[in-house]
Amino acid sequence: MKIVVLDGHTLNPGDLSWDALAALGECTVYDRTPPGLVAERAAGAEVVLTNKTVLSRDLLAALGSLRYVGVLATGYNVVDTAAARERDIVVTNIPAYGTRAVAQMTFALILELAQHVGHHAETVRQGRWSAAKDFCYWDFPLIQLEDRTLGIIGFGRIGRTVAEIGRAFGMKILAYEPQAVPGQADGATLVDLDMLFRESDIVSLHCPLTDVNRGFVNRQRLAMMKSGAFLINTSRGPLVDEPALAEALNAGRLAGAGLDVLSTEPPPPDNPLLNAQNCLITPHIAWATHTARERLMGVAVQNVAAFLVGAPVNRVG
């Protein structure tokens, strides 16, 4: 059994082990695979694991031995699942491995926007506190989360965990989930999308990317938000119209944004959000705690093992 991992570095930069996977077959792990080398490196493999390396219809057709694709993530849009199904190739993903990690990152961004911890710590390091006339100072309004309204778009596992943390801060929770009936659910008030944008002090995105919601956080919806509101995105970059968000931030129509994802990753230098006012951007690290990656690795191996005994789990597409 030939197993190839096309882009293993982000999952395991050296602090985890591939030994459990290697025990299942002849295993080759590449840190990264450029598009032009995918066919060559995966040739003859029955099992291929990928994180962000794209496996298109043409590539799947070229890999005659391929019987299984394991996506090392929850989202599996990097694989043409329709083409895989036509060729009887099993595709699996890793659900729910990073729920707590992503929720934690969501609040890391919210708290930084509310408290400006990084900025003030840096000014102390620069000597401002030592030279201050008073016992304290602050350069931005400091915001208490209690009694603020947190609007959560996408009320699945991560969204509900974010709501749980928000309630611990004393926040009011609004949530939107397609097809859900407005009302009370799990400590949140389910509302329509427009009401959520209008009423929330913080809007946080936790929904998958689909053809329907691509770019749905657009100029119209950003204009609905309160002038002191924050937008948080730890979900998928293309959910947001990035020029529209940059425009709203630079014009002061929105108080801030905290983003762990962008439409193109890594972003080109001309992405307007890179220099937008009051915009915190982290490099897609919400998923990447050691605990979450360790869990991801374990489930990935379990997925392959289940496939090898003819009982695939976490199958998608």
N, C-alpha and C positions, 0 to 999 in steps of 0.2 A: 504494500500500500504506500504510494507516494503522496506525501503531504507537503504543500508549499504555502508558506505565509508570505504574502506579497509586501506587506508594509507593517512590520511588527514593532517598529521603534516607539511609536507613541504609546502603545499598550505596555511595552516592556523596554524602557530605556536602559535596563541593566539591574533593576531592583526586584525583578521577579524571575521565574524560571520557566523555560519551555520543556522541561524534562517530562512532565506528564503527557504532553502532546507527542513528544518524540517516542514515548513508549508505545504509541499506537501505530507507528509505521516509520518509514524512511522520511525524515522531516528536514526540510530546508527552510530557514527563516531569513528573509531579506528585510533590512531596516526600511528600505523604500524601493519602489519599483516605478521607474518612469513609464509612461504609456507605451512607448515604443519597445519596451522589453517584456511586457506582460506575457505575450504569446510564447516567447522564447523560454522564460523562466517557469511558466506553468505547463509547458509541454509535457505530456505523459502523466501529469498528476491526476489522480482520482479525487483528491480532496484539496481545495484551495480556500485559504482564509484571507479575507481582505477587510480593511477598515475603511479607507477612503479611496483606494485604487478602483477605478471604474472597470466593470466587466460588462461590456456592451454585447449586443446581439451578435455582432461580427466576431468578437473575441470568443464568446461561448461556442459559436459554430466551429471556430478554429481549434478548439481544445477537445479533440475527439474522445479522450479518456476521462474527461471530467464527469463526475457523478454527484459531487456535493460542493456547495459553496457556503462557507460559514462567514457571516458578517460579524466583525468584532465590534459591534455597536448595536444600538436599538434601531436606529433608522437604517433602511436597506435600499434606499433609492440609488445607490451606486451599482446595483445589479439589475439587469433587464430581466425581471422575474417572469414576464410573459414568455420571453425566449427560453429561459431556463425550464419553464413548465413544458413547453413544446418538446424539449429534448430530454425530459424526465430527469432533470438535474434538481436535486433537493437544495433549497435555500433556507438557511436558518439565521436567526438573529439572537441578540442577548437582551431580553426584556428585563426591566426593573433592577438592573445591577447598581445604578447610581442615583436612585431616588433621593436619598438623604443628602448625598453630596451636592446634587444640583439645587436642592432646596436651601442648603447651607450657603452656596454661592449666591443664590438669589438675595439672601439677607445680607451677605457681605457687601454686595453692591448697594442695597438699600441703605444700610447703616453708614457706608462711606459717604453717600450723597446727603444723608441726614446729619452726620456728625463731622465730616471732613477730617477724620482721624489722621490720614496720611499727610495732608497739608500741614496740619498743626504740629504733628511730630517733626516734620522737616524744618519748620520755622524754629522750633526749640533747638534742634541740632545746629541750626545756623546762628544761634546765640540770641534770638529775640527775647526769649523769656528772661534770660540773665540780665538783659539790658532794660527790661520793662519797668515802667513807673508803678504799675499795679500788680497785684498778686496773680492776675489772670488776664487773658485777652482772647478774642475770637474774631476771625476775619469774615465769617459768613453766618447767616442765621442758623442756629442749631435747632433741629426739629425733633420733637418728641413724637414717637409713633402712636402712643396711646390715643384712642378715639379717632385716629385717622382711618380713612377707608381704603382698603386694599382690594383692588379689582383683579381677579385671576381669570385669564382667558385660557380655557383648557382645564377641566376639572377631573383629570385622571389621577394616577398615583402621585405624580409630582405636585400637581396643583393642589391636591388635598393635603399633602404634607406642608406645602407653603402656607396654606390656610391655617393649619394647626399651629405653626410657629407664629403666624400673625396674631392669632387669638391669644397666644401667650404674652404678646406685647400689648394686649388690650385693644387690638385693631378691630374694626368692623369689616366683615368679609362679604364682598360681592363676587359672584362667579358667573361665567358664561360657558356653556357646553352645548354644542350644536345638538339639536333634537331634544334637549332637556326641557321639561315643562317649568316655567317660572314658579318659584316658591322656595321653601326652606329645604336644605339638604346638607347634612354633615356640618352643621354650624355655619353655613353660608347661605346667603340669599341669592338664588339663581335669577338672573335678570337678562334682558336682551342686550345685544352688543352696544348699541348706542347709549343706553342708560349707563352701562358700565363705564364707558369712556367719559360721560358727562359727570358722573357722581364720584369717581375714584380720585383719591389723592395720589395713589400709586397704581399704575397698570402694569401687571406682570404677565408675560407670555409663556405659556406652557402647553402649546398645541403642536401637533405634527404639521409638517409642510404638505399642502395639497395644491392641486391646480386651482381650487376654489379660493383658498385663503392667501395665496401668494401676493404679497404687497398690500394686504388688507389694512395695515396700519399706514394709511395714506394721509394726504393733506386734509381731507375732509374730516377724518376721525381725529387727527391730531388737533384740529381746530376746535373740536368738541371738548378737549381736555381743559381742566382748570389751569390757570397761568402758573400756579405754584406746584403743579403735578410733576411726577417722575414717571418715566417709561423704563421698564426693565425687560431685557430679553436674554434669557438663558436657554432658549429653545432652538429656533432656526433663523438664520440671518435674513433669508428672502421673505420672511413674513412682513418685513418693514420696508417701506419706501425710503431709502436712505437719504436721497437729496431732500425730500420733504421733511424728514426728521432734523437734518442739519439746519435747514432753513428755519424751522420752528425754534430750535435751540439758539441759534445766532440772533434771532429777532426777539428773544426773551419771552416768546409765547409759551414756552415750556421751561420749567425750572431746571431740569436735568434728565440725563439718561444714563443707565448702566447696562452695558452690553457685553456679553461673553461670546457672541456670535455675530458674524457679518455675512453679507451675501456672497462674497468671494473670500476664500481663506487659503493662504494668507492674502490680506487685502492689498490691492494696488496702492501706490503712494498717493494717488489722487482721489481716493475715497473721501468724500466730503466730511464724513464723521470723524476722521482722524484729527482734524483741527477744529471741530465744532466746540462751541462754548459749553461748559458744564457737562461734558460727555466723558464718562469713564468707559474704557474699553479694555477688556482682558482677553488673552489669546486662546479662547475656547478651552478653558481649563476646568469648568464646573464638574466635568465627569472624572477628573484625573487624580482624585485622592488615591493614596496607596490602597486603602481599603476597597474602594470601588473597582480599581483596576485588578486587584487580586480576585475579587468576586467575578469580574468579567472573564478573567483567564480561566477560572474554575468552571464556569458555565460553558465557555467555548470548548473546553476539553470534553465535558459531559455531552455536549451536543454532537461532537464527532464520534464519541464512543457509542452513543445511542444509534447514530446512523449506521455504524459498522455492524451492529447486531440486528439491523433491519427494523428499528423502532424509532425513527427520527422524532425529535421533540423540538419545540420552538420554531416550527416550520412556518414560513411566510410565503406570500405571493400565490 
